[in-house]
Amino acid sequence: MSASITAQQLRDACEQLLCEAEVPDDVTVRRIAQRAGANVAAINYHFGSLEKLIFEVGERVYLRLNAERLALLAQALGRGSPPDAGALIAALVGPSIRWSLDPQSSYRVLRHMTTIAQASHHPEIFRPMVEDVEHHRMFIPHFRAVAPGLSEVDIGFRISCVLGVRSQIIRNRHRTEMLTGHAIDLGNADIVLEQVVAATAPMFTSPACRAPIQTAFQ
């Protein structure tokens, strides 16, 4: 068996096990090697460590998710100028919402990555992916076309808010169910995305607020 085939089989086995795992610790060198039909030493030989293998697997899953995001962005831009804010939001967060609700997707790999990176003695391995925002920054000029009165800083902050809404919906589904009185089918990706767009699109049509915000603590 060639080295390239063995390495690919190890990546595939690692991705499968991460998708199946309830916690990242379930994914071990021995289990990956057994699933791939390889020697346990093959992971260190091909990748240097289990963590580096997991990073490669997480990165390739992330690239697939981003490819879907960018394809939706291209579709949104192809519908006219300026693009629709709702279509841009759907492109930005739609893939992760859909993947998170699809048991056949590899979204659990990405969920595990943050936990693994935080627990790692070598977090620098995961930093290029965990801290990457370039694919999000690609949306800034297009949101500015929708809302020319907003600065790049305004748009960046609003994009961060949209991503926060997405994360809350994905990671705290029970809380959202409680807050909405179980009136929304949060297992339906189309419905969830429709609600997220409805809630966040006005951020890109409302003028920026420059006045200091008064709070009870001031």
Order of alpha helices (4+ residues) and beta strands (2+ residues): alpha-alpha-alpha-alpha-alpha-alpha-alpha-alpha-alpha-alpha-alpha-alpha
